[in-house]
Amino acid sequence: MSQERLLRPREVARQLAVSRSTVYRWFWEGKLQGVKLNSGTVRILESAVLRKLAEGD
């Protein structure tokens, strides 16, 4: 079983051509799947970013 890559919000923002605050908002709204680590930092699943790119949003 392979593990999925977790991306930093900055990387996601660059890939989706949006601001970091938009990435965080989409995460909290459930539009981008990811995880909140014990340290409080957020990471976004690479597959969620690929889905968002495919949607064209």
Sequence and secondary structure as in RCSB ss.txt:
>XXXX:A:sequence
MSQERLLRPREVARQLAVSRSTVYRWFWEGKLQGVKLNSGTVRILESAVLRKLAEGD
>XXXX:A:secstr
     EE HHHHHHHHTS HHHHHHHHHHTSS EEE TTS EEEEHHHHHHHHHHT 
